[in-house]
């Protein structure tokens, strides 16, 4: 079961595939490691699925973003990298050596995210992947690169909203900002 409220577990994200089956990702302060828990009864009971860094112990690992891409496939970030599991989180492989600050898949291939992009001098921007999260590229608008993005949400492959510094709000209805 999940540690009780007030414990050393920090939960960063959760995803439910069905009404009764879902996952939470987070960080155990006392063990200094990322954790992944699963429920199959709608959140009444939780089982620890994963509690170590996928490729050796990494200090201060935090599983912050979690996406479900199908019945058994999960994508999660850790230490600025993306990892993918195709067996409900029991085994992981490296998906990408770069992880956006946050990301959202609309299908198994297309994802949008926000993150730092070195070509913009370290500013945050909207990022897009059309190969399942392996590669990311900045996505601009007719006005050029969009910088200062703090968050975004894609309703589907066409419609999305991004927000940023100075009260910026961007909306797309064409699958791009």
Beta strands, then each sheet from edge to edge (+ up, - down):
strand 1: 9-16
strand 2: 22-28
strand 3: 33-39
strand 4: 47-50
strand 5: 66-68
strand 6: 74-78
strand 7: 81-85
strand 8: 93-96
strand 9: 102-105
strand 10: 111-116
strand 11: 124-129
strand 12: 137-138
strand 13: 149-154
strand 14: 160-164
strand 15: 169-172
sheet 1: 1+ 2- 3+ 4-
sheet 2: 5+ 6- 7+ 8-
sheet 3: 9+ 10- 11+ 12-
sheet 4: 13+ 14- 15+
end
